[in-house]
Amino acid sequence: MPKMKSHRGARKRFKITGTGKVKRMKAFKSHILTKKTSKRKRRLRQSAIITTPGEAKNIKRLLQA
């Protein structure tokens, strides 16, 4: 049987941290930025951790190669 491939879309969007948590970037930072405040745009630059256990489990399964 051939090797399993990781989900390419998920691989571009998520990273697994050293402790096994799933890291993602925040949305709404690509366009229409003029109406957003500097504070909001600065916060959107930061990454976030996926806290829902079920979602994290599904994403980890997609990332397994």
CHARMM-style PDB file with segment names, atoms N, HN, CA, C and O in Angstrom:
ATOM      1  N   MET     1       0.839  -1.188   0.000  1.00  0.00      PROA
ATOM      2  CA  MET     1       0.000   0.000   0.000  1.00  0.00      PROA
ATOM      3  C   MET     1       0.881   1.247   0.000  1.00  0.00      PROA
ATOM      4  O   MET     1       1.926   1.257   0.651  1.00  0.00      PROA
ATOM      5  N   PRO     2       0.477   2.304  -0.721  1.00  0.00      PROA
ATOM      6  CA  PRO     2       1.312   3.508  -0.749  1.00  0.00      PROA
ATOM      7  C   PRO     2       1.265   4.271   0.572  1.00  0.00      PROA
ATOM      8  O   PRO     2       0.398   4.040   1.415  1.00  0.00      PROA
ATOM      9  N   LYS     3       2.214   5.178   0.726  1.00  0.00      PROA
ATOM     10  HN  LYS     3       2.918   5.365   0.041  1.00  0.00      PROA
ATOM     11  CA  LYS     3       2.265   5.989   1.937  1.00  0.00      PROA
ATOM     12  C   LYS     3       1.042   6.894   2.033  1.00  0.00      PROA
ATOM     13  O   LYS     3       0.475   7.297   1.017  1.00  0.00      PROA
ATOM     14  N   MET     4       0.648   7.205   3.246  1.00  0.00      PROA
ATOM     15  HN  MET     4       1.108   6.878   4.071  1.00  0.00      PROA
ATOM     16  CA  MET     4      -0.442   8.161   3.465  1.00  0.00      PROA
ATOM     17  C   MET     4       0.094   9.562   3.210  1.00  0.00      PROA
ATOM     18  O   MET     4       1.240   9.871   3.534  1.00  0.00      PROA
ATOM     19  N   LYS     5      -0.745  10.399   2.628  1.00  0.00      PROA
ATOM     20  HN  LYS     5      -1.677  10.149   2.365  1.00  0.00      PROA
ATOM     21  CA  LYS     5      -0.344  11.783   2.379  1.00  0.00      PROA
ATOM     22  C   LYS     5      -1.062  12.684   3.368  1.00  0.00      PROA
ATOM     23  O   LYS     5      -2.225  12.459   3.703  1.00  0.00      PROA
ATOM     24  N   SER     6      -0.356  13.707   3.831  1.00  0.00      PROA
ATOM     25  HN  SER     6       0.589  13.890   3.559  1.00  0.00      PROA
ATOM     26  CA  SER     6      -1.002  14.666   4.723  1.00  0.00      PROA
ATOM     27  C   SER     6      -1.881  15.583   3.881  1.00  0.00      PROA
ATOM     28  O   SER     6      -1.629  15.761   2.690  1.00  0.00      PROA
ATOM     29  N   HSD     7      -2.895  16.156   4.482  1.00  0.00      PROA
ATOM     30  HN  HSD     7      -3.100  16.011   5.450  1.00  0.00      PROA
ATOM     31  CA  HSD     7      -3.822  17.057   3.801  1.00  0.00      PROA
ATOM     32  C   HSD     7      -3.097  18.356   3.508  1.00  0.00      PROA
ATOM     33  O   HSD     7      -2.724  19.076   4.435  1.00  0.00      PROA
ATOM     34  N   ARG     8      -2.888  18.672   2.229  1.00  0.00      PROA
ATOM     35  HN  ARG     8      -3.191  18.087   1.476  1.00  0.00      PROA
ATOM     36  CA  ARG     8      -2.033  19.795   1.854  1.00  0.00      PROA
ATOM     37  C   ARG     8      -2.621  21.132   2.308  1.00  0.00      PROA
ATOM     38  O   ARG     8      -1.878  22.029   2.707  1.00  0.00      PROA
ATOM     39  N   GLY     9      -3.937  21.271   2.250  1.00  0.00      PROA
ATOM     40  HN  GLY     9      -4.540  20.542   1.925  1.00  0.00      PROA
ATOM     41  CA  GLY     9      -4.564  22.520   2.687  1.00  0.00      PROA
ATOM     42  C   GLY     9      -4.380  22.730   4.175  1.00  0.00      PROA
ATOM     43  O   GLY     9      -4.093  23.841   4.621  1.00  0.00      PROA
ATOM     44  N   ALA    10      -4.545  21.660   4.949  1.00  0.00      PROA
ATOM     45  HN  ALA    10      -4.778  20.758   4.586  1.00  0.00      PROA
ATOM     46  CA  ALA    10      -4.377  21.749   6.403  1.00  0.00      PROA
ATOM     47  C   ALA    10      -2.924  22.005   6.755  1.00  0.00      PROA
ATOM     48  O   ALA    10      -2.624  22.719   7.712  1.00  0.00      PROA
ATOM     49  N   ARG    11      -2.021  21.418   5.976  1.00  0.00      PROA
ATOM     50  HN  ARG    11      -2.265  20.838   5.198  1.00  0.00      PROA
ATOM     51  CA  ARG    11      -0.594  21.566   6.257  1.00  0.00      PROA
ATOM     52  C   ARG    11      -0.143  23.015   6.094  1.00  0.00      PROA
ATOM     53  O   ARG    11       0.756  23.471   6.801  1.00  0.00      PROA
ATOM     54  N   LYS    12      -0.770  23.741   5.160  1.00  0.00      PROA
ATOM     55  HN  LYS    12      -1.501  23.370   4.586  1.00  0.00      PROA
ATOM     56  CA  LYS    12      -0.423  25.140   4.944  1.00  0.00      PROA
ATOM     57  C   LYS    12      -0.999  26.039   6.033  1.00  0.00      PROA
ATOM     58  O   LYS    12      -0.468  27.120   6.290  1.00  0.00      PROA
ATOM     59  N   ARG    13      -2.072  25.604   6.668  1.00  0.00      PROA
ATOM     60  HN  ARG    13      -2.503  24.726   6.459  1.00  0.00      PROA
ATOM     61  CA  ARG    13      -2.788  26.457   7.613  1.00  0.00      PROA
ATOM     62  C   ARG    13      -2.442  26.215   9.077  1.00  0.00      PROA
ATOM     63  O   ARG    13      -2.564  27.129   9.893  1.00  0.00      PROA
ATOM     64  N   PHE    14      -2.019  25.017   9.424  1.00  0.00      PROA
ATOM     65  HN  PHE    14      -1.920  24.274   8.761  1.00  0.00      PROA
ATOM     66  CA  PHE    14      -1.810  24.657  10.825  1.00  0.00      PROA
ATOM     67  C   PHE    14      -0.407  24.137  11.072  1.00  0.00      PROA
ATOM     68  O   PHE    14       0.226  23.562  10.187  1.00  0.00      PROA
ATOM     69  N   LYS    15       0.075  24.351  12.310  1.00  0.00      PROA
ATOM     70  HN  LYS    15      -0.439  24.818  13.029  1.00  0.00      PROA
ATOM     71  CA  LYS    15       1.359  23.797  12.745  1.00  0.00      PROA
ATOM     72  C   LYS    15       1.130  23.133  14.101  1.00  0.00      PROA
ATOM     73  O   LYS    15       0.275  23.560  14.878  1.00  0.00      PROA
ATOM     74  N   ILE    16       1.893  22.097  14.370  1.00  0.00      PROA
ATOM     75  HN  ILE    16       2.587  21.750  13.739  1.00  0.00      PROA
ATOM     76  CA  ILE    16       1.835  21.441  15.670  1.00  0.00      PROA
ATOM     77  C   ILE    16       2.993  21.977  16.507  1.00  0.00      PROA
ATOM     78  O   ILE    16       4.139  21.976  16.059  1.00  0.00      PROA
ATOM     79  N   THR    17       2.694  22.434  17.718  1.00  0.00      PROA
ATOM     80  HN  THR    17       1.763  22.436  18.082  1.00  0.00      PROA
ATOM     81  CA  THR    17       3.734  22.968  18.586  1.00  0.00      PROA
ATOM     82  C   THR    17       4.512  21.819  19.215  1.00  0.00      PROA
ATOM     83  O   THR    17       4.159  20.651  19.052  1.00  0.00      PROA
ATOM     84  N   GLY    18       5.556  22.161  19.924  1.00  0.00      PROA
ATOM     85  HN  GLY    18       5.843  23.110  20.057  1.00  0.00      PROA
ATOM     86  CA  GLY    18       6.377  21.153  20.577  1.00  0.00      PROA
ATOM     87  C   GLY    18       5.631  20.357  21.617  1.00  0.00      PROA
ATOM     88  O   GLY    18       5.956  19.196  21.864  1.00  0.00      PROA
ATOM     89  N   THR    19       4.627  20.969  22.234  1.00  0.00      PROA
ATOM     90  HN  THR    19       4.363  21.913  22.034  1.00  0.00      PROA
ATOM     91  CA  THR    19       3.845  20.278  23.263  1.00  0.00      PROA
ATOM     92  C   THR    19       2.635  19.564  22.681  1.00  0.00      PROA
ATOM     93  O   THR    19       1.861  18.953  23.417  1.00  0.00      PROA
ATOM     94  N   GLY    20       2.464  19.636  21.346  1.00  0.00      PROA
ATOM     95  HN  GLY    20       3.093  20.132  20.747  1.00  0.00      PROA
ATOM     96  CA  GLY    20       1.380  18.900  20.709  1.00  0.00      PROA
ATOM     97  C   GLY    20       0.112  19.690  20.483  1.00  0.00      PROA
ATOM     98  O   GLY    20      -0.893  19.124  20.052  1.00  0.00      PROA
ATOM     99  N   LYS    21       0.129  20.987  20.761  1.00  0.00      PROA
ATOM    100  HN  LYS    21       0.945  21.447  21.110  1.00  0.00      PROA
ATOM    101  CA  LYS    21      -1.052  21.812  20.511  1.00  0.00      PROA
ATOM    102  C   LYS    21      -1.077  22.227  19.041  1.00  0.00      PROA
ATOM    103  O   LYS    21      -0.053  22.187  18.359  1.00  0.00      PROA
ATOM    104  N   VAL    22      -2.257  22.627  18.561  1.00  0.00      PROA
ATOM    105  HN  VAL    22      -3.089  22.660  19.115  1.00  0.00      PROA
ATOM    106  CA  VAL    22      -2.407  23.029  17.164  1.00  0.00      PROA
ATOM    107  C   VAL    22      -2.430  24.552  17.098  1.00  0.00      PROA
ATOM    108  O   VAL    22      -3.242  25.204  17.754  1.00  0.00      PROA
ATOM    109  N   LYS    23      -1.530  25.105  16.297  1.00  0.00      PROA
ATOM    110  HN  LYS    23      -0.870  24.576  15.763  1.00  0.00      PROA
ATOM    111  CA  LYS    23      -1.399  26.553  16.163  1.00  0.00      PROA
ATOM    112  C   LYS    23      -1.977  26.992  14.817  1.00  0.00      PROA
ATOM    113  O   LYS    23      -1.816  26.299  13.813  1.00  0.00      PROA
ATOM    114  N   ARG    24      -2.640  28.131  14.799  1.00  0.00      PROA
ATOM    115  HN  ARG    24      -2.770  28.695  15.615  1.00  0.00      PROA
ATOM    116  CA  ARG    24      -3.206  28.670  13.562  1.00  0.00      PROA
ATOM    117  C   ARG    24      -3.018  30.171  13.536  1.00  0.00      PROA
ATOM    118  O   ARG    24      -2.769  30.794  14.568  1.00  0.00      PROA
ATOM    119  N   MET    25      -3.141  30.757  12.334  1.00  0.00      PROA
ATOM    120  HN  MET    25      -3.344  30.250  11.496  1.00  0.00      PROA
ATOM    121  CA  MET    25      -3.099  32.213  12.219  1.00  0.00      PROA
ATOM    122  C   MET    25      -4.529  32.731  12.225  1.00  0.00      PROA
ATOM    123  O   MET    25      -5.458  32.004  11.874  1.00  0.00      PROA
ATOM    124  N   LYS    26      -4.706  33.984  12.623  1.00  0.00      PROA
ATOM    125  HN  LYS    26      -3.951  34.575  12.908  1.00  0.00      PROA
ATOM    126  CA  LYS    26      -6.039  34.562  12.695  1.00  0.00      PROA
ATOM    127  C   LYS    26      -6.514  35.011  11.319  1.00  0.00      PROA
ATOM    128  O   LYS    26      -5.709  35.325  10.442  1.00  0.00      PROA
ATOM    129  N   ALA    27      -7.814  35.037  11.145  1.00  0.00      PROA
ATOM    130  HN  ALA    27      -8.468  34.782  11.857  1.00  0.00      PROA
ATOM    131  CA  ALA    27      -8.430  35.422   9.875  1.00  0.00      PROA
ATOM    132  C   ALA    27      -8.660  36.928   9.825  1.00  0.00      PROA
ATOM    133  O   ALA    27      -8.380  37.635  10.794  1.00  0.00      PROA
ATOM    134  N   PHE    28      -9.167  37.416   8.705  1.00  0.00      PROA
ATOM    135  HN  PHE    28      -9.394  36.842   7.919  1.00  0.00      PROA
ATOM    136  CA  PHE    28      -9.570  38.818   8.485  1.00  0.00      PROA
ATOM    137  C   PHE    28      -8.387  39.785   8.427  1.00  0.00      PROA
ATOM    138  O   PHE    28      -8.514  40.932   8.855  1.00  0.00      PROA
ATOM    139  N   LYS    29      -7.243  39.345   7.907  1.00  0.00      PROA
ATOM    140  HN  LYS    29      -7.140  38.413   7.559  1.00  0.00      PROA
ATOM    141  CA  LYS    29      -6.072  40.208   7.823  1.00  0.00      PROA
ATOM    142  C   LYS    29      -5.599  40.366   6.378  1.00  0.00      PROA
ATOM    143  O   LYS    29      -4.508  40.888   6.147  1.00  0.00      PROA
ATOM    144  N   SER    30      -6.399  39.925   5.398  1.00  0.00      PROA
ATOM    145  HN  SER    30      -7.285  39.500   5.585  1.00  0.00      PROA
ATOM    146  CA  SER    30      -5.906  39.918   4.015  1.00  0.00      PROA
ATOM    147  C   SER    30      -6.283  41.156   3.220  1.00  0.00      PROA
ATOM    148  O   SER    30      -5.476  41.629   2.419  1.00  0.00      PROA
ATOM    149  N   HSD    31      -7.475  41.697   3.413  1.00  0.00      PROA
ATOM    150  HN  HSD    31      -8.130  41.313   4.064  1.00  0.00      PROA
ATOM    151  CA  HSD    31      -7.882  42.880   2.637  1.00  0.00      PROA
ATOM    152  C   HSD    31      -8.943  43.656   3.414  1.00  0.00      PROA
ATOM    153  O   HSD    31      -9.386  43.226   4.479  1.00  0.00      PROA
ATOM    154  N   ILE    32      -9.343  44.803   2.869  1.00  0.00      PROA
ATOM    155  HN  ILE    32      -8.983  45.152   2.004  1.00  0.00      PROA
ATOM    156  CA  ILE    32     -10.260  45.750   3.531  1.00  0.00      PROA
ATOM    157  C   ILE    32      -9.699  46.117   4.909  1.00  0.00      PROA
ATOM    158  O   ILE    32     -10.374  45.974   5.929  1.00  0.00      PROA
ATOM    159  N   LEU    33      -8.457  46.589   4.913  1.00  0.00      PROA
ATOM    160  HN  LEU    33      -7.909  46.705   4.085  1.00  0.00      PROA
ATOM    161  CA  LEU    33      -7.781  46.881   6.179  1.00  0.00      PROA
ATOM    162  C   LEU    33      -7.934  48.334   6.605  1.00  0.00      PROA
ATOM    163  O   LEU    33      -7.612  48.673   7.744  1.00  0.00      PROA
ATOM    164  N   THR    34      -8.420  49.204   5.714  1.00  0.00      PROA
ATOM    165  HN  THR    34      -8.682  48.928   4.789  1.00  0.00      PROA
ATOM    166  CA  THR    34      -8.468  50.635   6.041  1.00  0.00      PROA
ATOM    167  C   THR    34      -9.449  50.930   7.166  1.00  0.00      PROA
ATOM    168  O   THR    34      -9.199  51.821   7.978  1.00  0.00      PROA
ATOM    169  N   LYS    35     -10.553  50.205   7.230  1.00  0.00      PROA
ATOM    170  HN  LYS    35     -10.756  49.482   6.570  1.00  0.00      PROA
ATOM    171  CA  LYS    35     -11.549  50.471   8.268  1.00  0.00      PROA
ATOM    172  C   LYS    35     -11.213  49.804   9.601  1.00  0.00      PROA
ATOM    173  O   LYS    35     -11.858  50.085  10.611  1.00  0.00      PROA
ATOM    174  N   LYS    36     -10.217  48.929   9.613  1.00  0.00      PROA
ATOM    175  HN  LYS    36      -9.694  48.701   8.793  1.00  0.00      PROA
ATOM    176  CA  LYS    36      -9.843  48.238  10.848  1.00  0.00      PROA
ATOM    177  C   LYS    36      -8.817  49.068  11.608  1.00  0.00      PROA
ATOM    178  O   LYS    36      -7.927  49.670  11.009  1.00  0.00      PROA
ATOM    179  N   THR    37      -8.947  49.094  12.912  1.00  0.00      PROA
ATOM    180  HN  THR    37      -9.671  48.604  13.398  1.00  0.00      PROA
ATOM    181  CA  THR    37      -8.045  49.901  13.734  1.00  0.00      PROA
ATOM    182  C   THR    37      -6.663  49.262  13.785  1.00  0.00      PROA
ATOM    183  O   THR    37      -6.504  48.067  13.535  1.00  0.00      PROA
ATOM    184  N   SER    38      -5.677  50.075  14.110  1.00  0.00      PROA
ATOM    185  HN  SER    38      -5.806  51.045  14.313  1.00  0.00      PROA
ATOM    186  CA  SER    38      -4.302  49.582  14.226  1.00  0.00      PROA
ATOM    187  C   SER    38      -4.204  48.505  15.295  1.00  0.00      PROA
ATOM    188  O   SER    38      -3.494  47.515  15.121  1.00  0.00      PROA
ATOM    189  N   LYS    39      -4.912  48.695  16.395  1.00  0.00      PROA
ATOM    190  HN  LYS    39      -5.489  49.499  16.536  1.00  0.00      PROA
ATOM    191  CA  LYS    39      -4.905  47.731  17.487  1.00  0.00      PROA
ATOM    192  C   LYS    39      -5.442  46.382  17.010  1.00  0.00      PROA
ATOM    193  O   LYS    39      -4.885  45.330  17.326  1.00  0.00      PROA
ATOM    194  N   ARG    40      -6.530  46.429  16.246  1.00  0.00      PROA
ATOM    195  HN  ARG    40      -6.983  47.283  15.989  1.00  0.00      PROA
ATOM    196  CA  ARG    40      -7.142  45.196  15.740  1.00  0.00      PROA
ATOM    197  C   ARG    40      -6.211  44.487  14.768  1.00  0.00      PROA
ATOM    198  O   ARG    40      -6.061  43.266  14.831  1.00  0.00      PROA
ATOM    199  N   LYS    41      -5.581  45.243  13.868  1.00  0.00      PROA
ATOM    200  HN  LYS    41      -5.702  46.235  13.817  1.00  0.00      PROA
ATOM    201  CA  LYS    41      -4.671  44.645  12.890  1.00  0.00      PROA
ATOM    202  C   LYS    41      -3.440  44.051  13.566  1.00  0.00      PROA
ATOM    203  O   LYS    41      -2.935  43.012  13.139  1.00  0.00      PROA
ATOM    204  N   ARG    42      -2.960  44.703  14.614  1.00  0.00      PROA
ATOM    205  HN  ARG    42      -3.371  45.547  14.960  1.00  0.00      PROA
ATOM    206  CA  ARG    42      -1.804  44.216  15.370  1.00  0.00      PROA
ATOM    207  C   ARG    42      -2.142  42.884  16.042  1.00  0.00      PROA
ATOM    208  O   ARG    42      -1.322  41.966  16.060  1.00  0.00      PROA
ATOM    209  N   ARG    43      -3.347  42.786  16.590  1.00  0.00      PROA
ATOM    210  HN  ARG    43      -4.013  43.531  16.575  1.00  0.00      PROA
ATOM    211  CA  ARG    43      -3.767  41.535  17.235  1.00  0.00      PROA
ATOM    212  C   ARG    43      -3.983  40.415  16.232  1.00  0.00      PROA
ATOM    213  O   ARG    43      -3.782  39.244  16.552  1.00  0.00      PROA
ATOM    214  N   LEU    44      -4.391  40.768  15.021  1.00  0.00      PROA
ATOM    215  HN  LEU    44      -4.554  41.720  14.760  1.00  0.00      PROA
ATOM    216  CA  LEU    44      -4.609  39.749  13.990  1.00  0.00      PROA
ATOM    217  C   LEU    44      -3.300  39.140  13.502  1.00  0.00      PROA
ATOM    218  O   LEU    44      -3.294  38.053  12.925  1.00  0.00      PROA
ATOM    219  N   ARG    45      -2.183  39.846  13.734  1.00  0.00      PROA
ATOM    220  HN  ARG    45      -2.187  40.729  14.202  1.00  0.00      PROA
ATOM    221  CA  ARG    45      -0.875  39.314  13.343  1.00  0.00      PROA
ATOM    222  C   ARG    45      -0.456  38.123  14.197  1.00  0.00      PROA
ATOM    223  O   ARG    45       0.324  37.280  13.755  1.00  0.00      PROA
ATOM    224  N   GLN    46      -0.969  38.055  15.405  1.00  0.00      PROA
ATOM    225  HN  GLN    46      -1.603  38.740  15.764  1.00  0.00      PROA
ATOM    226  CA  GLN    46      -0.545  37.011  16.334  1.00  0.00      PROA
ATOM    227  C   GLN    46      -1.211  35.678  16.014  1.00  0.00      PROA
ATOM    228  O   GLN    46      -2.319  35.641  15.479  1.00  0.00      PROA
ATOM    229  N   SER    47      -0.542  34.609  16.337  1.00  0.00      PROA
ATOM    230  HN  SER    47       0.358  34.639  16.772  1.00  0.00      PROA
ATOM    231  CA  SER    47      -1.118  33.286  16.123  1.00  0.00      PROA
ATOM    232  C   SER    47      -2.012  32.920  17.300  1.00  0.00      PROA
ATOM    233  O   SER    47      -1.973  33.559  18.352  1.00  0.00      PROA
ATOM    234  N   ALA    48      -2.814  31.886  17.105  1.00  0.00      PROA
ATOM    235  HN  ALA    48      -2.846  31.367  16.251  1.00  0.00      PROA
ATOM    236  CA  ALA    48      -3.728  31.430  18.148  1.00  0.00      PROA
ATOM    237  C   ALA    48      -3.620  29.914  18.263  1.00  0.00      PROA
ATOM    238  O   ALA    48      -3.186  29.238  17.330  1.00  0.00      PROA
ATOM    239  N   ILE    49      -4.015  29.397  19.408  1.00  0.00      PROA
ATOM    240  HN  ILE    49      -4.367  29.947  20.166  1.00  0.00      PROA
ATOM    241  CA  ILE    49      -4.026  27.962  19.652  1.00  0.00      PROA
ATOM    242  C   ILE    49      -5.465  27.479  19.555  1.00  0.00      PROA
ATOM    243  O   ILE    49      -6.377  28.124  20.073  1.00  0.00      PROA
ATOM    244  N   ILE    50      -5.668  26.350  18.896  1.00  0.00      PROA
ATOM    245  HN  ILE    50      -4.927  25.827  18.475  1.00  0.00      PROA
ATOM    246  CA  ILE    50      -7.014  25.781  18.794  1.00  0.00      PROA
ATOM    247  C   ILE    50      -7.322  25.100  20.123  1.00  0.00      PROA
ATOM    248  O   ILE    50      -6.624  24.178  20.544  1.00  0.00      PROA
ATOM    249  N   THR    51      -8.385  25.576  20.776  1.00  0.00      PROA
ATOM    250  HN  THR    51      -8.952  26.325  20.434  1.00  0.00      PROA
ATOM    251  CA  THR    51      -8.690  25.103  22.128  1.00  0.00      PROA
ATOM    252  C   THR    51      -9.722  23.978  22.143  1.00  0.00      PROA
ATOM    253  O   THR    51      -9.766  23.199  23.095  1.00  0.00      PROA
ATOM    254  N   THR    52     -10.558  23.878  21.098  1.00  0.00      PROA
ATOM    255  HN  THR    52     -10.522  24.510  20.324  1.00  0.00      PROA
ATOM    256  CA  THR    52     -11.576  22.827  21.079  1.00  0.00      PROA
ATOM    257  C   THR    52     -10.908  21.469  20.856  1.00  0.00      PROA
ATOM    258  O   THR    52     -10.259  21.269  19.829  1.00  0.00      PROA
ATOM    259  N   PRO    53     -11.054  20.536  21.796  1.00  0.00      PROA
ATOM    260  CA  PRO    53     -10.346  19.257  21.683  1.00  0.00      PROA
ATOM    261  C   PRO    53     -10.710  18.468  20.434  1.00  0.00      PROA
ATOM    262  O   PRO    53      -9.844  17.851  19.815  1.00  0.00      PROA
ATOM    263  N   GLY    54     -11.984  18.483  20.060  1.00  0.00      PROA
ATOM    264  HN  GLY    54     -12.689  18.984  20.563  1.00  0.00      PROA
ATOM    265  CA  GLY    54     -12.422  17.728  18.883  1.00  0.00      PROA
ATOM    266  C   GLY    54     -11.818  18.262  17.600  1.00  0.00      PROA
ATOM    267  O   GLY    54     -11.380  17.495  16.743  1.00  0.00      PROA
ATOM    268  N   GLU    55     -11.797  19.579  17.473  1.00  0.00      PROA
ATOM    269  HN  GLU    55     -12.153  20.201  18.170  1.00  0.00      PROA
ATOM    270  CA  GLU    55     -11.229  20.195  16.275  1.00  0.00      PROA
ATOM    271  C   GLU    55      -9.735  19.920  16.188  1.00  0.00      PROA
ATOM    272  O   GLU    55      -9.216  19.603  15.118  1.00  0.00      PROA
ATOM    273  N   ALA    56      -9.044  20.042  17.319  1.00  0.00      PROA
ATOM    274  HN  ALA    56      -9.465  20.300  18.189  1.00  0.00      PROA
ATOM    275  CA  ALA    56      -7.605  19.794  17.353  1.00  0.00      PROA
ATOM    276  C   ALA    56      -7.311  18.351  16.945  1.00  0.00      PROA
ATOM    277  O   ALA    56      -6.351  18.092  16.220  1.00  0.00      PROA
ATOM    278  N   LYS    57      -8.127  17.425  17.406  1.00  0.00      PROA
ATOM    279  HN  LYS    57      -8.907  17.635  17.995  1.00  0.00      PROA
ATOM    280  CA  LYS    57      -7.951  16.007  17.074  1.00  0.00      PROA
ATOM    281  C   LYS    57      -8.100  15.782  15.577  1.00  0.00      PROA
ATOM    282  O   LYS    57      -7.302  15.066  14.972  1.00  0.00      PROA
ATOM    283  N   ASN    58      -9.134  16.399  14.968  1.00  0.00      PROA
ATOM    284  HN  ASN    58      -9.782  16.980  15.460  1.00  0.00      PROA
ATOM    285  CA  ASN    58      -9.373  16.236  13.533  1.00  0.00      PROA
ATOM    286  C   ASN    58      -8.236  16.816  12.722  1.00  0.00      PROA
ATOM    287  O   ASN    58      -7.819  16.220  11.729  1.00  0.00      PROA
ATOM    288  N   ILE    59      -7.723  17.975  13.130  1.00  0.00      PROA
ATOM    289  HN  ILE    59      -8.062  18.459  13.937  1.00  0.00      PROA
ATOM    290  CA  ILE    59      -6.640  18.626  12.399  1.00  0.00      PROA
ATOM    291  C   ILE    59      -5.365  17.792  12.492  1.00  0.00      PROA
ATOM    292  O   ILE    59      -4.644  17.646  11.505  1.00  0.00      PROA
ATOM    293  N   LYS    60      -5.085  17.245  13.675  1.00  0.00      PROA
ATOM    294  HN  LYS    60      -5.671  17.364  14.477  1.00  0.00      PROA
ATOM    295  CA  LYS    60      -3.903  16.399  13.831  1.00  0.00      PROA
ATOM    296  C   LYS    60      -3.990  15.173  12.934  1.00  0.00      PROA
ATOM    297  O   LYS    60      -2.982  14.721  12.392  1.00  0.00      PROA
ATOM    298  N   ARG    61      -5.200  14.635  12.778  1.00  0.00      PROA
ATOM    299  HN  ARG    61      -6.019  15.002  13.218  1.00  0.00      PROA
ATOM    300  CA  ARG    61      -5.373  13.476  11.908  1.00  0.00      PROA
ATOM    301  C   ARG    61      -5.100  13.851  10.449  1.00  0.00      PROA
ATOM    302  O   ARG    61      -4.523  13.061   9.702  1.00  0.00      PROA
ATOM    303  N   LEU    62      -5.517  15.060  10.041  1.00  0.00      PROA
ATOM    304  HN  LEU    62      -5.986  15.701  10.648  1.00  0.00      PROA
ATOM    305  CA  LEU    62      -5.260  15.519   8.677  1.00  0.00      PROA
ATOM    306  C   LEU    62      -3.765  15.719   8.428  1.00  0.00      PROA
ATOM    307  O   LEU    62      -3.283  15.531   7.311  1.00  0.00      PROA
ATOM    308  N   LEU    63      -3.037  16.101   9.480  1.00  0.00      PROA
ATOM    309  HN  LEU    63      -3.429  16.254  10.387  1.00  0.00      PROA
ATOM    310  CA  LEU    63      -1.616  16.401   9.324  1.00  0.00      PROA
ATOM    311  C   LEU    63      -0.718  15.171   9.381  1.00  0.00      PROA
ATOM    312  O   LEU    63       0.464  15.262   9.050  1.00  0.00      PROA
ATOM    313  N   GLN    64      -1.248  14.036   9.790  1.00  0.00      PROA
ATOM    314  HN  GLN    64      -2.208  13.963  10.060  1.00  0.00      PROA
ATOM    315  CA  GLN    64      -0.430  12.835   9.851  1.00  0.00      PROA
ATOM    316  C   GLN    64      -0.037  12.399   8.459  1.00  0.00      PROA
ATOM    317  O   GLN    64      -0.888  12.256   7.581  1.00  0.00      PROA
ATOM    318  N   ALA    65       1.241  12.189   8.257  1.00  0.00      PROA
ATOM    319  HN  ALA    65       1.932  12.305   8.971  1.00  0.00      PROA
ATOM    320  CA  ALA    65       1.719  11.805   6.918  1.00  0.00      PROA
ATOM    321  C   ALA    65       1.734  10.308   6.738  1.00  0.00      PROA
ATOM    322  OT1 ALA    65       2.109   9.818   5.673  1.00  0.00      PROA
TER     323      ALA     65
END
